[in-house]
């Protein structure tokens, strides 16, 4: 059974920083793209950033220059370093990964709350 376990959310003041982590565990052949989505109250879930197994990266325009995604393939872990946080970054952040078990499927973490407020 594949699990994605997230950590690192919390409350931070505007301009502050946080780092999110997400580790994939279980029995699988390989992990392809990993990434982060977020969902603010009353809004649709949106892509924040993703990174392929060969480190090709996509960022949403709203986080470019402030957030950095990275991964450790040996640990099947993806990270999201968030700097210069703004109140509009407040959301539940969800990790996802495309993982090859018997087929290639998307798996999701449980979500971690990020609140940016003074």
SEBA-508193 format. One line per 5 residues: number of its first residue (from 1); for each residue x, y negated, z negated of N, C-alpha, C. Coordinates in pm, 1 decimal. Last residue first. Example, Ala and Ser with C-alpha at 12.3 -4.5 7.8 and 13.67 -1.06 7.14 Angstrom:
<atoms>
2	1285.0 225.0 -708.0 1367.0 106.0 -714.0 1290.0 -3.0 -787.0; 1319.0 569.0 -780.0 1230.0 450.0 -780.0 1320.0 330.0 -780.0 $
</atoms>
This chain:
<atoms>
118	-38.1 -3783.8 -1033.5 31.0 -3858.1 -1138.9 -52.1 -3857.6 -1267.8; -20.1 -3483.0 -843.4 -97.7 -3586.8 -910.7 -11.8 -3655.5 -1015.6; -64.5 -3206.3 -669.0 23.5 -3323.8 -669.5 -56.7 -3440.4 -724.7; -73.3 -2865.9 -711.2 -143.9 -2990.3 -739.7 -43.7 -3103.3 -749.9; -112.3 -2554.6 -581.7 -18.5 -2666.9 -586.5 -100.1 -2794.0 -603.8 $
113	-181.0 -2221.9 -662.3 -228.3 -2360.6 -662.6 -110.9 -2457.2 -669.6; -157.1 -1947.6 -446.7 -100.9 -2017.7 -562.0 -136.7 -2165.3 -551.9; -269.4 -1629.4 -330.7 -279.6 -1775.2 -333.5 -219.1 -1831.8 -460.6; -228.9 -1365.4 -288.0 -348.1 -1401.6 -364.8 -369.6 -1552.2 -369.7; -124.9 -1300.4 55.3 -107.0 -1309.0 -87.6 -234.2 -1359.3 -154.8 $
108	-209.5 -1080.1 325.2 -218.1 -1209.7 257.9 -187.3 -1196.3 109.4; -114.4 -942.6 640.9 -142.6 -926.4 499.0 -131.4 -1062.3 431.3; -189.3 -825.2 964.3 -159.6 -939.8 878.0 -202.5 -909.7 734.8; -33.1 -544.2 1129.4 -146.9 -614.1 1070.9 -99.3 -731.4 986.3; 51.8 -303.0 1353.4 93.8 -434.7 1305.9 -29.9 -508.4 1256.5 $
103	15.4 32.2 1217.4 -4.6 -68.4 1321.7 46.3 -200.1 1267.4; 122.7 146.6 1003.3 91.3 235.9 1115.9 59.7 154.0 1240.0; 288.6 -119.0 953.5 270.2 2.2 875.0 246.0 113.9 976.4; 438.5 -411.2 997.9 415.2 -286.8 1071.2 409.9 -172.3 972.2; 297.1 -724.4 923.8 374.8 -609.9 878.5 335.7 -485.9 955.8 $
98	303.5 -1055.9 886.5 265.7 -954.4 985.5 357.2 -834.5 964.5; 200.3 -1232.0 601.0 306.7 -1163.1 672.8 245.0 -1064.3 771.0; 143.3 -1527.0 403.7 98.7 -1416.0 488.4 220.4 -1353.6 556.3; 44.7 -1712.2 116.3 149.8 -1648.1 193.9 85.9 -1543.1 286.0; -132.0 -2002.4 53.8 -138.9 -1858.9 75.7 -21.6 -1813.5 162.0 $
93	-205.2 -2250.5 -176.0 -111.9 -2206.5 -73.2 -112.3 -2053.9 -67.3; -454.1 -2477.0 -236.2 -409.7 -2340.6 -265.6 -324.2 -2295.8 -147.7; -345.5 -2820.7 -270.1 -419.9 -2712.8 -206.0 -380.3 -2580.5 -271.0; -204.3 -3129.5 -205.2 -275.9 -3048.9 -304.5 -365.0 -2946.8 -235.0; -106.0 -3301.4 -25.3 -51.6 -3165.8 -20.2 -120.2 -3073.1 -120.7 $
88	-207.3 -3547.3 -89.5 -276.8 -3471.2 15.9 -217.1 -3333.0 39.5; -18.7 -3646.2 -270.9 -146.9 -3595.3 -320.4 -221.6 -3512.0 -215.4; 302.9 -3514.2 -168.5 200.3 -3618.3 -167.3 70.1 -3561.0 -220.9; 652.0 -3454.0 -220.5 513.1 -3409.2 -221.1 417.3 -3526.5 -235.6; 925.2 -3439.2 -151.9 846.2 -3559.9 -126.3 697.2 -3527.1 -121.1 $
83	937.8 -3086.5 -60.4 991.5 -3208.5 -120.1 903.9 -3326.6 -81.8; 932.6 -2744.9 -86.8 848.1 -2861.0 -61.2 906.6 -2981.0 -134.2; 1027.6 -2450.3 51.6 1077.7 -2559.6 -28.6 1001.3 -2684.6 10.8; 922.4 -2139.8 54.8 879.9 -2269.0 105.7 928.5 -2374.7 7.9; 1030.8 -1813.3 157.4 1033.0 -1925.6 64.6 978.4 -2050.1 134.3 $
78	981.0 -1462.6 167.5 977.3 -1591.5 235.2 966.3 -1700.9 129.4; 1129.9 -1142.8 168.2 1080.0 -1257.3 92.8 1086.6 -1383.3 177.9; 1268.8 -901.2 201.6 1132.0 -917.1 253.2 1060.5 -1031.9 182.5; 1530.9 -886.3 139.9 1437.8 -883.8 25.9 1293.1 -893.8 70.1; 1646.8 -904.5 386.4 1684.5 -790.8 301.1 1589.0 -775.0 183.4 $
73	1552.4 -1147.8 481.7 1500.5 -1023.7 539.2 1532.7 -902.2 452.6; 1450.4 -1422.1 343.7 1558.1 -1326.2 318.4 1506.6 -1191.4 366.2; 1370.1 -1740.0 486.9 1338.4 -1602.3 447.9 1466.2 -1524.4 425.2; 1213.4 -2066.3 473.6 1327.2 -1976.9 495.0 1286.9 -1836.7 452.8; 1099.4 -2395.5 536.9 1069.3 -2253.6 521.6 1195.7 -2173.4 548.9 $
68	1063.3 -2705.1 394.4 1158.1 -2615.9 461.1 1120.0 -2471.3 432.2; 906.4 -3025.8 420.9 904.3 -2885.4 378.8 1006.2 -2805.9 458.9; 965.3 -3269.3 542.7 949.6 -3263.3 397.0 956.7 -3120.9 343.4; 985.6 -3243.2 814.6 1078.4 -3334.1 749.0 1069.5 -3331.7 597.5; 643.0 -3170.1 849.3 775.5 -3177.8 911.3 862.4 -3281.5 842.1 $
63	386.6 -3170.6 758.1 491.6 -3135.4 661.5 632.4 -3144.4 719.7; 214.7 -3237.3 962.7 197.4 -3305.6 835.0 308.8 -3276.9 735.0; 263.4 -3067.4 1174.0 313.1 -3205.0 1182.5 310.7 -3274.2 1046.6; 374.4 -2745.8 1063.5 267.8 -2838.0 1097.4 324.5 -2979.6 1097.0; 645.0 -2564.0 1212.1 591.9 -2647.5 1104.1 469.5 -2722.4 1153.5 $
58	809.1 -2262.4 1287.3 704.6 -2358.1 1324.0 660.8 -2433.0 1199.4; 1109.7 -2094.0 1381.6 1027.7 -2163.3 1282.0 927.4 -2257.5 1347.5; 1287.8 -1796.0 1401.7 1222.5 -1900.0 1479.8 1113.6 -1961.8 1391.9; 1410.5 -1582.0 1269.5 1420.1 -1717.1 1214.3 1377.4 -1827.3 1310.6; 1352.1 -1334.2 1344.0 1478.5 -1387.8 1395.6 1491.0 -1536.9 1365.5 $
53	1105.7 -1298.9 1234.7 1212.9 -1214.9 1181.7 1350.3 -1258.9 1233.0; 975.4 -1638.2 1207.2 980.3 -1503.0 1261.5 1097.0 -1425.5 1199.8; 780.2 -1836.6 1000.4 916.7 -1804.2 1042.2 919.0 -1659.8 1088.8; 562.5 -2122.5 954.1 591.7 -1981.4 961.1 730.8 -1959.9 1019.9; 360.4 -2354.7 769.7 484.8 -2320.3 838.3 493.0 -2169.6 850.5 $
48	82.2 -2410.6 744.0 184.0 -2502.8 695.7 314.3 -2479.3 772.0; -235.2 -2383.6 888.8 -97.8 -2337.1 887.9 -6.4 -2447.2 835.0; -528.2 -2410.8 683.4 -441.1 -2458.0 790.7 -300.2 -2402.1 775.5; -868.2 -2359.1 610.6 -731.4 -2315.5 589.9 -646.6 -2357.8 709.5; -1075.7 -2654.2 592.0 -1039.4 -2524.6 647.8 -894.1 -2490.5 612.9 $
43	-1199.8 -2804.0 286.5 -1132.4 -2806.5 415.4 -1101.8 -2665.0 462.6; -1297.1 -2803.8 29.7 -1382.4 -2857.2 134.2 -1320.2 -2861.2 271.6; -977.6 -2818.2 -112.6 -1122.3 -2810.0 -136.0 -1200.0 -2875.8 -22.5; -729.5 -2682.7 114.5 -773.3 -2782.2 17.3 -924.2 -2771.0 -0.4; -516.2 -2428.9 181.0 -657.2 -2466.2 189.8 -690.2 -2561.0 76.4 $
38	-241.0 -2319.1 384.9 -297.3 -2383.0 266.3 -442.6 -2420.3 291.3; -1.5 -2067.2 468.7 -117.7 -2147.3 498.5 -157.6 -2218.7 369.5; 318.1 -1953.4 558.2 231.5 -2011.7 456.3 116.9 -2088.3 521.9; 481.0 -1645.7 665.7 451.7 -1787.9 662.5 357.9 -1827.1 552.1; 650.0 -1422.1 887.9 600.4 -1455.5 754.1 572.4 -1604.9 751.7 $
33	657.6 -1179.8 1149.4 644.8 -1319.2 1106.3 593.1 -1328.4 963.5; 738.1 -868.5 1039.6 760.9 -960.2 1151.0 750.3 -1103.7 1099.1; 880.4 -605.3 878.1 806.8 -729.3 856.2 840.2 -823.8 970.0; 846.1 -246.7 905.3 914.0 -374.5 929.2 819.9 -490.3 901.1; 728.6 -21.0 781.4 844.8 -7.3 868.6 920.2 -138.3 884.7 $
28	638.7 27.3 432.2 614.9 -22.2 567.1 742.7 -10.0 648.6; 514.5 31.2 117.8 572.5 119.0 217.6 538.0 68.9 357.2; 594.0 -245.8 -99.9 514.6 -131.9 -56.8 588.7 -51.5 47.4; 600.0 -607.3 -74.5 640.6 -480.0 -132.3 548.0 -370.0 -85.1; 714.5 -932.1 -12.9 635.9 -818.8 35.0 690.0 -689.9 -25.7 $
23	704.3 -1232.9 -191.5 775.3 -1109.2 -163.8 678.3 -1000.8 -119.2; 741.0 -1571.4 -188.7 644.9 -1465.3 -159.2 723.1 -1341.7 -117.6; 765.2 -1889.2 -350.2 825.1 -1763.6 -304.1 715.6 -1662.2 -279.9; 803.0 -2243.2 -340.9 717.2 -2125.2 -344.9 795.9 -2005.2 -292.7; 921.3 -2513.2 -516.7 957.1 -2405.6 -425.9 864.7 -2287.6 -449.0 $
18	873.2 -2868.8 -522.4 841.2 -2734.8 -570.5 896.5 -2635.0 -469.7; 914.2 -3213.4 -618.0 946.8 -3096.5 -536.6 900.2 -2968.8 -604.9; 767.9 -3550.1 -600.3 838.7 -3437.7 -659.9 856.7 -3321.4 -563.9; 605.5 -3738.1 -493.7 749.0 -3752.6 -471.5 831.4 -3637.7 -525.5; 366.6 -3711.5 -753.8 400.2 -3753.7 -616.6 548.5 -3784.0 -603.6 $
13	433.5 -3440.7 -985.6 400.6 -3579.7 -955.6 432.7 -3611.7 -809.8; 278.8 -3119.3 -1003.5 396.5 -3202.6 -981.9 351.8 -3343.8 -950.0; 184.4 -2801.3 -1110.0 150.2 -2943.4 -1107.6 279.0 -3025.0 -1094.9; 221.3 -2503.5 -905.1 209.2 -2578.1 -1028.3 168.8 -2722.2 -1004.3; 391.0 -2205.8 -773.0 300.8 -2320.7 -768.0 297.9 -2394.7 -900.6 $
8	551.2 -1976.4 -793.3 612.9 -2107.0 -778.9 520.5 -2226.6 -771.3; 474.9 -1679.6 -601.7 507.4 -1748.2 -726.3 555.6 -1888.6 -693.1; 305.4 -1389.0 -469.4 351.8 -1527.7 -462.0 389.0 -1578.9 -600.7; 327.3 -1088.3 -312.2 318.3 -1150.2 -443.0 384.9 -1287.3 -437.2; 163.6 -865.6 -114.2 240.4 -990.1 -109.1 219.6 -1060.9 -241.5 $
3	172.9 -514.8 -54.4 132.6 -628.3 -137.7 223.9 -747.2 -110.3; 59.2 -215.7 91.0 140.0 -336.7 104.1 83.8 -446.0 14.8; 85.0 118.9 0.0 0.0 0.0 0.0 88.8 -124.1 0.0 $
</atoms>
